[in-house]
């Protein structure tokens, strides 16, 4: 395929991607976190303060809320609380939501579009990187995988910062790769700016930023073979890069409380507060009274306090759900499984083959150092962040926490369509291996028995396979359109059974509430209603419809206990997240004994609960299997 045609296809795919994001931005209800992100972003502009949503750096919120400043959304700022741990952003958002109810989604459309542009920009950046090194045919594969990734479509159509932070991370890796090759003032300034923006987008990137000097040194020695790689110039340039990054970070916080002495912080986590907590307050500072107390911190106070709050959550632990099991704490392999569950199988296969192609190609010297540098800089930070999130413990809730793993995965998958793949799997190499045998007759027989997939080299079988796999990936993603948040691949049971695998934002985060509203309007006769949609406890109040909560029963209880207690048919709308009891607690797991009569998207089950006939109402329940 010609370069111009491939480039045109990439452009069209990006336009389609933005169209999908725009459609999702219009039809989806604001999820649980968005309700807090919007007032937080507006408060950043309105008050030049960053107390709200301090666990998330402000860049994405500043970008998304810039359009909301012109809207008619009015928040009650009297609920703004500045003491540590208040999480006032949720109180403010919840109060606003109780007033506007289902109309709240209108205020999120334009902020979501701005975040959608970040996803398009990240895709364009990654596509150009691949095109420069491997050509536009290979880049087209990468572009398609990004634009139709269910996780990116789900996150890119919200104002949650994960996809935007991932896009900025791609640009940052490109800038640092250039810095590794040409360690000049220009490249150090450029890389520093992007690294600062990376820090401003999401706290997850901190683990990468701390390792930047080592990663740069590693690449300069191992890839570019610079000797000496570590000298005074290296120290000066890296120092310049990090200094610019810190400057950009402070500018993103409007220099609020920069240079605050360490002893003046009010920490919540035991790691930072220690035993030096204040009387009647859950805050403290283990550094107070030490020689570190007067040391100024060169980053904004709210950035440090955001790290402290996340650390406190890890220490406190929360309930986590995986494969039908609740655990107080976490699993070290949780995010490995979420990636396997929520990524199309063809993408995983192509990425695995791409890793092999990369390793063999690098070993054989088939790749330019610039390409190796770029792939490593996309992979190492993503792997470091993935491992840091997996090992920190405390709780496992959201697959989107490790979404940064996708750009390197897409690059590896696209290698299957590259000229390098043809060389790695070439027939010539296979024949040469056979001819090295001293048994010529056996060699001739072996030539005739060369696998069919090796003979296909003349037909570029690797490209054919890449096209087949990316087509299957796109089809797997589109199968759940427009319910990308609830996507699960076929081997994990599909979106119909995703609630048996994962919970929280992996299946239902409130994004399909407008579909519940449509159902209620379509069936006004289906009353009385019992509802638990697990959305700030609002249930029927969100739709101005009277509802009651479902009774909770201990594990092993029979659904007949409910049917015996009612005198008329009831209609229940239940979030699929509620269908497993917490250990030793009452819940709604008894609903698994019956099949829902209807499903609203993949997030809610509709049950028809009929009363028991009089002749059965007095009979004992059958034992639950």
N, C-alpha and C positions, 0 to 999 in steps of 0.2 A: 504494500500500500504506500502511496506517495506521501511525502511529508506534509504537503498542503492538505490532503484529504484527512490524514490523521489529526492534524492540528484543528481542522474544522470540526471533526467529530468530537474532540475534547472540548471545544468551545460549546458545542451544542449540548453535550452531556452536562457541562457546568450550568448552562441555562436551565436544563430540565431539573437539575438538582435544586437550584434556587426556586424553581416553580413548585417543586414538591414541598420545600421548606415553607414557602409562602402559604400553600394550601393547609399544611399542618398548623401553621401559626394562627390561621383563621379558625380552624375547627376544634382545636384542642382547648380544654379548660386549663386555667393556670394550675400547675401542680403544687404540691405542698411547699416546696422550696421557693418557687417563683413568687408566692404570696408574700414572702419576706424579702426577696431580692429587690423587687421593684421599689418599695418604700426605702430600703437601704440605699439604693442608687440615687433616688431623688434627694434623700437627706444629705448625701455627699455633696451634691451641687448646691442645695439650698442653704445648708448650714456650714459647709466646709469642715464637716466632722466625719469621723470614720468609726464611731463606736458601734453602729449598727452593722451586723453581719461581719464582725471583725475576724471570724474564722475564714473568711474569703477575701483576698485582696481586692481592691476596688475597681480595677481596670474594666472588666467586662460589665460590671454594674454601671460604671460611669458611661460607657458606650451605649448600653441598652436604654438607660433611663434618660439620656439626653433628649430623645424624642418625646418621652412622657412628660417632660417639663412643660410642654405646650398643650398637654391634654387637660381635661377637666377633672382628673383624678384628685380628690381631696382626702388627705390623710389626717387623722387626729394625732397631732404631734404632742399632745399632753401626755400620751402614753410612753413618750420617749424617756427611757431610764438609762442613766449612764453608769450605774454601779455594775461591777463585774458579774458576769453570769446571768444577767437579766434577760438577754435575748429579746429585747424590746421590738426588734424587727418583726417577729412573729405576732406579738400582741397588736402592734399597729396594723399589720396586714390583716389579721383576723378581725379586728374591729371594722376596718374598711369593707372586708368581705361580707360581714353580717349586714351591712347597709345596702350594698349594690348587688349581692348574691350572684345569680347567673350572668348578669350583665358585666361582671368583672372581667370576663375574657376580652371584651372590647378594648380595654386599656393595654393589653399585652401585644396587640398585633404589630404595631410599628417597632416597639423595642425588640420583638422577636425577629423582625426583618433585619435589623442591624446586626444581630448575632448571626443570622443566616448568612450575611455577607462575609462574616469572618470564616465560616465554614467554606464558602466558595473561594475565598482568598487562600486558605490553607491548601485546598485541593489544587488550585492553580499553581501555587508555589511548589508543591510536591511533584506535580505533573511536569513543570518546567525543569526541575532538577533531574528527573528521570529522562526527559527528552534530551537534555544536554549531554548526558552520558551514554544513553542507550538507544536514542531515537524515539520518534513519535509513536511508532507502532507499539513499542513497549510502554510508553507513557500512557497510551490510550487504555491499556489494561489497568494500570494503576488508577487512572481517573475514574473508570467505571466502578472499580471496587470501592473507592472513596464515596462516590456520589450515590451509590445504592447500598451502602452499608447500613443495616437497620439501626445499629447503635448511633451512628452519626446522624441519620435522619431523625431519630428520636430526640437526641440531645441538641442538635443544631437548630431545631425549631422551637427552642425554649431560651429563656434568658439565664439559665444555669450555666456557669462558666466553663464546664468541662471541654466542650468542643472548641470554643474560642481559645482556651488555653492550649489545647492540642495544636491548633492551627498556628498560634504564635510560637509554639515550641518547634514546629517544622522550620519556620523562618529563622529562628535562633540557631538551630543546628546547621542550616546552610551558611549563616554568617560565621559561625565558629569554624566550620570546615574551611572556609576561605582564609580565616585567620591562621589556621594551622599551616597552610601552604605559604601564605605571604604575611609574615609577621611585621606589618607596617603600622604606622599611626592610623592610617585610614581604616584598615581592617579591624584594628583593636577598638576604635571608636564605634564602628558599625556593629561589631559583635557585642560591645558593652551596652549599646542602646537596646538591642534585641534581648539581651540577657536580662536587663532591667525590666523590660516589658513582660518577659516570661515570669519573673518574680511577682509582678503586679497582677498576673492573671490567675495564679493558683498556688497555694502553699505546697502542693505536692512536688513542685519543681525544685524545692529547696535542696533536696538530696542530690539532685543533678548539679546545681550551682556550686555546692560545696566541693564537688569533685572535678570541676572544670579544669583547674591547673593540671591535675593528674591525667585527665583524659587528653588534654592538648599535648602534654609531654609524651604520653603513650603513642599517640598517632604520629607525632613528628619523628619519633624514633623508629617505630615499627613499620609505618607506612611510607613516609617520605625519606627515611634514612638520613636525617640531618645529623651531622656531627660537627661540633658538639650541639646537642639539642638543649642542654640546660646551661645557660650562662647569664651574664648580666643583662643582655638584651632581652632574653626570655622573661626574666623576672620583671623588668621594666614594662614590657608590653602586656604581660598578664596582669600586673598591678594596674595599668591604665584601663584595661578591659573591666576589671572588677570594680574599680573606682567609678567608672562611668555607669556601670550597672547599679551601684548603690545610689548614685546621684539621680538616676532615672526613677528608681524605687521611691526615693524621698519626694521627688517632684510629683509622682502619682498620688501621693498622700498629701499634697500641698504643703509639704514640710511640717506637718502637724506633729508637735512633740518630738521632733528629731533632736538628738543629743541629750535625751533625758537620762539622768544618772541611773545606773542599774538598781541602786538602793531605793528608788522612788516607785518602782513598779509594784503593782498589787496582783500577785499571782494566785491562781486557783489550783494549779496542779501540785501534787506532792513533790514532783521533780524540781520545781522552781520555788515553791513556797516552803517546802520542808516542814519543820516543826515551829517555824516562826510565824504562826498565824495570829491575827489580831483577835482580841477578845470580842465575842459575839459577831464575828465576821468570818466568812469562809475564805479569806484572803491572807496572804503572807508573803514573805520574801526571805529566802534562806541566805541571801547575799547581804542583807542589812546588817551593819555592824562589822563587816569584814573590809579588807582593803579594796575589794571590788565594788563596794557600795557607791563610791564617787566616780566610778569609771563611766564616761558618757557612751551611750549606745548610738552608733552612727546610722541606725535605721529607725523608721517611725515607731512610736510606742505601740500603736494598734497592730502593727505587723508582728511584733514580739508577743503581744497579748493574744493574738490569734493563734500563734503556735502554742502558747501556754494553754489556751482553752481546748485545743485539739488533744493536747497531751493529757489534760484532765479527763476528757471523755474516754480516752484509751484506758486510763487508770481505773475509772469508775466501772467500766464495762457495761454492755447492754446485751439484750437478747438478740441472737442472730438465728437465721433460718436457712437450712440447706437440706435438700433431698428428704423432705418430710420430717426433719428433726429440728427442734429448737435447742440452742445451747447458749448458756450465759457466758459470753466471751466470743471466741473466734476459732476458725480453722485455718491452719497455715496454707492449705491448698485451696481455699475458697475461691480466690480469683482465677486460679488455673481452671477450675470447673466452670465458673461463670463465662470465661472466654470460650471454653469448649461448647457450652450450651448456647450462647448467644451470638455465635459467629457462624455463618453458613459453612457447611462441611466442605464444599468445593474451595472456598477461600483458605481454609485450614490446610487442605491437601496441597494446593498451589504454593502456599507459604512454606510448607515443609520441604517441598521439592526445591523451592527457591533458596532455602538455607543451604541445601546440599550443593546447588549450582554455585552459590557464592563461595562456599568453603573450597570446593574443588577448583573453581576459577581463580581464586586468590592463590591457592597452592601452586597452580600451574603457571601463574603469571599472566593470565588472560585479561586482567582488569587493570585499568589505569589507577595510579595512586589516588587521584581525585575522587574516583568512584568508590574505592575502598574507604577512604576517609569519610565520605558522605554517608555511606551505609552504616559505618561504625558509629558515627555521631547521631544518627537516627536511632540506632539500636541500643547503644550503651545507656543513654539517659532514660529511655523508656524502660529498659530492664531494671535499672537502678530504682526508678520510681515504683515499678511493679513490685519488686522485692521489698522495698521499704513499706509499702502499703500492706503487703501480705504478712510481713513479719511483725508489724507493730502491735498486733493483737488488739484486745479490747472489744471489738465488734466487727461484724461483716454485714454490710447492708446493700451497697450499690455497686453494680458492675461499672458504672460510669467513672468510678474512682481510678480505674486502670485503662481508660479509653486511649491513653497515649501510646498503648502498645500497637494500635492499628496502623499508623503511618509506616513503621518498618515492616509490619506484616504485609502491607500492600506492595511495598517495594520488592520484598522477597518474592511475592506471588507474581509480580510483573516480570521478574527475571526469566520466568519460563518462556516468555515471548521474545527474549533478547537473542541477539546473535551469539552471545556467550553460551547460552543453553545448547545451541546446535553444536558448538565445539566440545562441550562437556560430554554430550551424549552422541558424539559423531560416530558413524560407522567406520570411518578411517581408524579411529583409535581402537575400536573393537577388533578390527581385522589385524592391526599391528600387534595386538596382544596375542592373537592366535598364531601369527607368523613367527613370533618369538619361540614357539614350540619347536623342538628338534625333530618332531615326528611330522614330516611334510604331509603324509597321507592323512593323518588325523587332522592336520591343519586345513586341508582342502575340504574334508567333511564338515569341519567346524564352520568354515566360511558359508557353506550351504545351509547351515543351521543357525545362522545369525538371527536373533529374535526379530519378529516382524516390525516391532517398534523401532529397531535400529535401522532397518532398511528404509523406513519412512523419512530418513534424514533428507533425502532429495525432495520430499514434499513438505519439509519443515514441520515435522510432526509435533515438535514442542510448541510451535505457535498454534497449531490446530488444537492441541490439548489445552493451551492457555485460553483460547477463545471458548472452548467447550466449558471449561471450569468457571470462567467469569460469567458466561451466560447462565449456567446453573446457579451461581451465586446471586445474580440479579433476580432470577426467577424465584429463588427461595425467599429473598427479601420482599419482592412484590406480592408474594402469596399472602402476606399479612396486611397489605396496604388497606387503610392508613394507620394500622395499629402497631407501629414499629416499636413502641416502648415494650410491648408484650411479646416481642419476637423471641422464639426459641427454635432451634434447628430441628430437623426431623428426628435425628438419633436421640435427642434429649426428650422426645415426646411431642414436640410441636407446641405452638402457642396455646392449644386447647388444654394441655397438661402442664403448662409452665408453672402454675401455682403449686404443683407438687414438688417442684425443683427449687425455686427461689421466691423470695418475697420482696417487700419494700418497693423501691422504684424500678426493680427488674420486671415487674408485672403490672402494678397498679400504683400510681402516684397521684391519682385524681384526674389524669389527663382525659378520661372518657366520660366525665360527669355530664357533659352536654348530651351525650347519648342517653343517659338515664333520664334527663329532662324530656327528651323527645319521646321516650317510652312512656313516661307518665302522662304526657299529653295525648299520645296515641291510644292509651287504654285507660280513660278516666273511670271506667266502670270497675276496674280491678282494685277493689277496696274491700276491707281495710288493708293498710300497708304496714309491713314490718320492715325496717331498713337499718342496715349497718354498712355504710359505704366507706367508713374509716377515713373521714376527711374532716379533721378538726372537731369531730363530734357533732357536726351540724345536721346531717341526715335530712329529714323532711323540711327543716327550717330553711335549707338552701333553696328549696323549690316552692316554699309556701304551701306545703302539703302536710297534713297531719300524719305522723307516723309514730310507731313505737319501736323500742329496741327488742331484738330477739332474746329470749331467755338463754342463759348460759348453763350448760350441764357438764358434769364431770365426764371424763373419758370412759367410754363403755356404756353410757346411758343410751336409751332407745329413743328414737324420734317419736314413738308412740306416747311418750310422756307429754310431749307438746300437743299432739293430736287429741289426746284425751282431755286436755285442759281448755280446748277451744270449742265454740259452738257454731262457728261459721267458717267458711273458706277464707284463708288469708293468703296474701301475696307478699312474698319476701324478696327483697333485693339485697344481696350480700356480696361484699368485696371478697374476691377469692383469697385474699391474704388472711381472712379470718377463719379459714376452714381447717386449721390445725390448732388444737389446744396447746397452750404453754404447759410445760411439765407440772403435774400435780395441781393444775388449776382448771376451773370450769371454762368452757368455751363453746364453740359452734361446730366442733368436729362431728357431732352427731348428724349433721346435714350430709355427710358423705354417704350415709345409708340410703339416700334417695338421689335420683338424677334430677338436675334442674330441668324445668320445662322450657327454658329459654336462656340464652346468653346475651348479655349486652356487651358488645366488643369481646375482649378476652379478660376483662377486668371484673365483671360482675355476673353472678348467677341469679337467675330468677327461679324461685321455688313456689309451687302451689301447695299449700298445706291444708289438707282437708281434715275435718274432725272425724274421729273414729265413729263407725256405726254403733248404735246403742248396744247391739249384741256383743261387740268386741271391746267396748269401753271398759268393761269390768274384768276382762280376762287378763291374766298376767302377761307381761311382755316376754317375748322370746329372747333367749340369751343372745347378746350381740356377738357375732364371730370376732 
